[in-house]
Amino acid sequence: MKKIIIILAIIFIVGLILVFGINFYVKFSTKKKIISDINKIPQVDCILILGAGIDGDRPSLMLEDRLKAGIKLYDNNISQKIVMSGDHGRKEHDEVNIMKNYAMELDVPSSDIFMDHAGFSTYESMYRLKHIFGAKSVVIVSQKYHLYRSLYIARSLGLEAYGYAAEDIKYFGNTNREIREILARDKDFIKSIYKPKSTYLGETIDLTGSGDVTND
């Protein structure tokens, strides 16, 4: 029995080392790609704003902060194409149209806004950005804690990617979110090795054209 306990303890300790080691590596290897000075961000093919939930027919507070940051990049000519990537798996849950409508309220033309209706996860958003939208370079907009993983996935898929952090206030559930993110970094580290296809693919979309082709 004592030997079994020792073996289990060793397995547990090794597991913890792997979990936190991968988490550290993902953060350390991408932190220099998170740029706070907008004047130091190069021009890219598109600005990618990642979904973060909705509140009725409006973006959640966290998502609203992401949208404001992404539109700031647009207004500063980092790119004239914005990709809204989120969950539109059900008619009653439509992140991307709410995101687009918000940007249009702030005078971003509809034709400059593309919607990725099948961005069900961070990995799928990155995979589809490369393989469906054909992007080669991107500025990813999210809260800083989420950018490390997003950038790691993007880099593994061959994208030239930079991160721009939205305002990061103390949103409800921040502690739980930070804990889950450690495990998510480990999960997507493994996915980035095997590079599975996203749940949905479909026809390619030309970012040099009009975003209205993604309207539904």
KEKE-281075 format. One record per residue (C-alpha): x, y, z; residue in one letter. Coordinates in Angstrom, 3 decimals, padded with zeros to 6 digits. Each point is the difference from the previous one (the first is absolute). Layout:
N
         xx         yy         zz   residuo
          X          Y          Z         a
...
This chain:
216
         xx         yy         zz   residuo
    000.000    000.000    000.000         m
    002.832    002.373    000.865         k
    001.613   -000.544   -003.412         k
   -003.321    000.753   -001.733         i
   -000.362    003.233    001.955         i
    003.536    001.025   -000.940         i
   -000.621   -000.786   -003.684         i
   -003.252    001.966    000.021         l
    001.728    002.909    001.717         a
    002.755   -000.008   -002.638         i
   -002.565   -000.094   -002.822         i
   -001.869    002.895    001.622         f
    003.149    002.096    000.381         i
    001.151   -000.711   -003.562         v
   -003.468    000.918   -001.240         g
    000.115    003.321    001.831         l
    003.441    000.738   -001.412         i
   -001.248   -000.684   -003.529         l
   -003.165    002.081    000.422         v
    001.787    003.024    001.429         f
    003.072   -000.472   -002.176         g
   -002.036    000.135   -003.201         i
   -001.968    002.950    001.351         n
    003.261    001.873    000.677         f
    001.416   -000.845   -003.426         y
   -003.111    001.216   -001.854         v
    000.065    003.306    001.887         k
    003.770    000.508   -000.193         f
    000.247   -000.803   -003.727         s
   -002.713    002.492   -001.027         t
    000.193    002.897    002.442         k
    002.202    002.130   -002.274         k
   -002.677   -000.131   -002.700         k
   -002.483    001.828    002.238         i
    000.455    003.658   -000.903         i
   -001.512    002.771    002.105         s
    001.267    002.943   -002.077         d
   -002.322    000.200   -002.995         i
    002.643    001.932   -001.953         n
    002.300   -003.038    000.107         k
   -002.507   -002.418   -001.523         i
    000.672   -000.672   -003.707         p
   -002.739    000.001   -002.606         q
   -001.588   -003.418   -000.450         v
   -002.569   -001.781   -002.152         d
   -002.692    000.246    002.657         c
   -000.955    000.700    003.588         i
   -001.488   -003.041    001.714         l
   -002.411    000.641    002.875         i
   -000.836   -003.116    001.981         l
   -003.479   -000.529    001.427         g
   -000.610    000.134    003.759         a
   -003.706   -000.484    000.551         g
   -003.070    002.163   -000.440         i
   -002.615    001.520    002.274         d
   -003.296   -000.159   -001.843         g
    000.524    001.895   -003.232         d
    003.092    001.832    001.234         r
    003.615   -001.101    000.519         p
    001.097   -000.986    003.492         s
    002.177    002.493    001.866         l
    003.112   -002.010   -000.816         m
   -000.932   -000.249   -003.666         l
   -000.838    003.711   -000.172         e
    003.509    000.804    001.228         d
    001.446   -002.253   -002.704         r
   -002.097    001.717   -002.652         l
    001.103    003.461    001.122         k
    003.652   -001.071   -000.158         a
   -000.410   -001.558   -003.448         g
   -001.773    003.054   -001.388         i
    002.807    002.176    001.387         k
    002.452   -002.051   -002.074         l
   -002.245    000.407   -003.043         y
   -000.210    003.766    000.498         d
    003.798    000.117    000.188         n
    000.320   -001.796   -003.360         n
    001.636   -003.164    001.340         i
   -002.371   -001.744   -002.405         s
   -003.189    000.947   -001.803         q
   -001.465   -003.473    000.432         k
   -001.468   -001.315    003.253         i
   -000.923   -003.642    000.547         v
   -002.583   -000.624    002.720         m
    000.418   -003.613    001.124         s
   -002.464   -001.555    002.399         g
   -002.730   -002.507    000.672         d
   -003.001    000.044   -002.330         h
   -000.824   -003.661    000.376         g
   -003.615    000.720    000.898         r
   -002.459    002.563   -001.332         k
   -000.645    001.284    003.511         e
    003.719    000.397    000.762         h
    001.607    002.267   -002.586         d
    003.203    001.600    001.217         e
    001.314    001.104   -003.371         v
   -002.951    002.045   -001.252         n
   -000.168    001.774    003.360         i
    003.724    000.723   -000.298         m
   -000.421    001.308   -003.534         k
   -002.971    002.171    000.922         n
    001.971    001.520    002.874         y
    002.885    000.905   -002.321         a
   -002.385    001.496   -002.544         m
   -001.501    002.177    002.747         e
    003.528    001.406    000.383         l
    000.141    000.811   -003.737         d
    001.955   -003.006   -001.260         v
   -001.389   -000.751   -003.497         p
   -001.773   -003.334   -000.398         s
    002.215   -000.891   -002.951         s
    003.107    000.120    002.226         d
   -001.428   -002.464    002.527         i
    000.207   -003.748   -000.597         f
   -001.834   -002.493    002.215         m
    001.328   -003.428    000.875         d
   -003.188   -001.755    001.088         h
    001.813   -003.179    001.060         a
    002.646    001.344    002.364         g
   -001.082   -002.400    002.729         f
    003.381   -000.019    001.733         s
    003.260    001.925   -000.056         t
    001.660   -002.765   -002.000         y
   -002.817   -000.090   -002.561         e
    000.059    003.783   -000.386         s
    003.710   -000.138   -000.847         m
   -000.318   -003.018   -002.278         y
   -002.851    001.543   -001.961         r
    001.745    003.362   -000.227         l
    002.859   -001.669   -001.839         k
   -001.815   -002.654   -002.031         h
   -003.342    001.688   -000.753         i
    000.855    003.700    000.009         f
    003.512   -000.483   -001.355         g
    001.652    002.402    002.437         a
    003.775    000.033    000.249         k
    000.378    002.718    002.617         s
   -002.332    001.086    002.792         v
   -000.361    002.024    003.175         v
   -002.012   -002.014    002.507         i
   -002.150    001.942    002.452         v
   -000.940   -001.481    003.359         s
    000.801    000.479    003.683         q
    003.673   -000.559    000.756         k
   -000.458   -003.305    001.856         y
   -001.575   -001.453   -003.163         h
    002.502    001.424   -002.475         l
    002.852   -002.349    000.978         y
   -001.948   -003.063   -001.105         r
   -001.468    001.722   -003.049         s
    003.432    001.069   -001.201         l
    001.502   -003.419    000.632         y
   -002.668   -001.688   -002.123         i
    000.310    002.614   -002.745         a
    003.768   -000.416   -000.154         r
   -000.282   -003.791   -000.127         s
   -002.280    000.351   -003.033         l
    002.491    002.221   -001.804         g
   -001.668    003.367    000.545         l
    001.996    003.175    000.606         e
   -001.911    001.049    003.096         a
    000.086    002.836    002.495         y
   -002.151    000.530    003.060         g
   -001.738    003.151    001.185         y
   -001.546   -000.169    003.436         a
   -003.471    001.355    000.680         a
   -000.646    001.707    003.313         e
    000.307   -002.627    002.721         d
   -002.164    001.006    002.934         i
   -001.129   -002.329    002.772         k
   -002.788   -001.750   -001.876         y
   -002.296   -002.350    001.868         f
    001.558   -003.471    000.254         g
    003.582    001.115   -000.706         n
    001.601   -002.469    002.425         t
   -001.789   -003.013   -001.479         n
    000.793    001.259   -003.481         r
    003.724    000.232    000.775         e
    000.040   -003.561    001.371         i
   -001.840   -001.384   -003.029         r
    002.397    001.836   -002.287         e
    002.974   -001.938    001.382         i
   -001.653   -003.258   -001.044         l
   -001.096    001.520   -003.318         a
    003.590    000.945   -000.795         r
    001.049   -003.595    000.599         d
   -002.828   -001.312   -002.179         k
    000.749    002.329   -002.899         d
    003.728   -000.635    000.313         f
   -000.771   -003.631   -000.885         i
   -002.460    001.023   -002.739         k
    002.669    002.217   -001.498         s
    002.197   -003.064   -000.447         i
   -002.621   -002.104   -001.798         y
   -001.858    002.892   -001.679         k
   -003.458   -001.572   -000.389         p
   -002.419    001.607   -002.442         k
   -002.678    002.297    001.391         s
   -003.547   -001.312    000.451         t
   -001.199    001.828   -003.122         y
    001.979    001.122   -003.027         l
   -001.876    001.047   -003.142         g
    000.892    002.238   -002.929         e
    002.882    002.434    000.261         t
   -000.728    003.689    000.596         i
    002.116    002.749   -001.536         d
    001.004    002.621    002.579         l
    000.798    002.460   -002.774         t
   -003.690    000.032   -000.967         g
   -003.103    001.070    001.890         s
   -000.880   -001.346    003.406         g
   -003.646    000.011   -001.046         d
    000.546   -003.432   -001.557         v
   -000.078   -001.371    003.538         t
   -003.371    001.548    000.818         n
   -002.804   -002.447    000.715         d
